Amino acid sequence: MPNIKFNYLYRDSGNYKKFNAAIFSNPIGIDLSKLESLIKSKLIYETWFYAEEWKLPEIFTDIVDFRIDPTWHEFESIEYTDEPSVDSVNLIEFIDLIKKSNG
């Protein structure tokens, strides 16, 4: 079963972007479309989330001014991948964190 890659980014108030991805092993074969539906249901205005809340690395741009820059991150996509899993949180834990978030 292929792993799952969660793609996300940080966009500051000047529209500068920084991208990242988390790769989770998928040994039980979680369906991508069901996972994407869950993720989208928990996003803030169907777009943003707090990376720290989902135990993902925060990827702020090099110069951040939190008086004007947001603290949330933007969901980009999920996809199947053959890239190896490198994240400390497993997919089931990640799904639980998403379910518990306020969105």
C-alpha positions in Angstrom: 0.0 0.0 0.0 1.4 3.4 -0.9 2.2 6.0 1.8 0.2 9.2 2.1 1.8 12.6 1.5 0.2 15.7 3.1 1.3 18.8 1.3 1.0 22.2 3.0 2.4 25.7 3.0 2.8 28.9 4.9 1.8 32.1 3.2 2.8 35.4 4.9 0.9 38.7 4.5 3.2 39.7 1.6 2.1 36.4 -0.2 5.6 34.9 0.2 5.3 31.1 0.5 7.2 28.3 2.0 6.2 24.7 1.2 6.5 21.4 3.2 5.1 17.9 3.2 4.5 15.2 5.8 4.7 11.5 4.6 2.8 8.9 6.6 3.0 5.2 6.2 -0.4 3.7 5.3 -0.3 0.0 6.3 -4.0 -0.3 6.7 -4.9 1.2 3.3 -6.8 4.3 4.3 -8.8 5.7 1.4 -7.4 9.0 0.1 -10.7 10.6 -0.7 -12.1 9.8 2.8 -9.0 11.3 4.4 -9.2 14.4 2.3 -12.9 14.9 3.2 -12.0 14.7 6.9 -9.2 17.1 6.5 -11.3 19.6 4.6 -14.1 19.4 7.2 -11.6 20.5 9.9 -9.9 23.3 8.1 -10.6 27.0 9.0 -12.7 28.4 6.2 -11.9 25.2 4.2 -8.2 26.4 3.8 -6.2 26.8 7.0 -5.0 24.9 10.0 -2.6 25.3 12.9 0.4 23.0 12.1 1.4 22.7 15.8 -2.2 21.5 16.6 -1.7 18.7 14.1 1.9 18.0 15.2 3.3 19.1 11.9 6.4 21.3 11.6 5.6 25.0 11.5 7.3 26.4 8.4 7.2 30.2 8.7 9.1 32.3 6.2 12.5 33.7 7.1 11.2 37.1 8.3 7.9 36.9 10.2 6.0 39.7 11.9 3.2 38.2 13.8 1.5 41.6 14.2 0.6 41.3 10.5 1.4 37.7 9.4 -0.9 34.8 10.1 0.1 31.9 12.4 -1.9 29.3 10.5 -0.8 27.1 7.6 -2.6 26.3 4.3 -3.6 22.9 3.2 -2.5 22.2 -0.4 -3.3 18.5 -1.1 -2.8 14.9 -0.2 -1.6 12.2 -2.5 -0.3 8.6 -2.6 3.4 8.3 -2.7 6.2 5.7 -2.8 8.4 8.1 -0.8 9.4 6.7 2.6 7.6 7.8 5.8 9.8 10.1 7.9 7.4 11.6 10.3 7.2 10.9 14.0 3.4 10.9 14.2 1.8 7.9 12.5 -1.2 8.2 10.2 -3.7 7.0 12.8 -2.4 9.5 15.4 -2.6 12.2 12.7 -6.2 11.4 11.9 -7.1 11.5 15.6 -5.4 14.9 15.9 -7.4 16.2 12.9 -10.7 14.8 14.4 -10.0 16.6 17.7 -9.2 20.0 16.1 -11.8 22.8 16.1 -11.6 23.7 12.4 
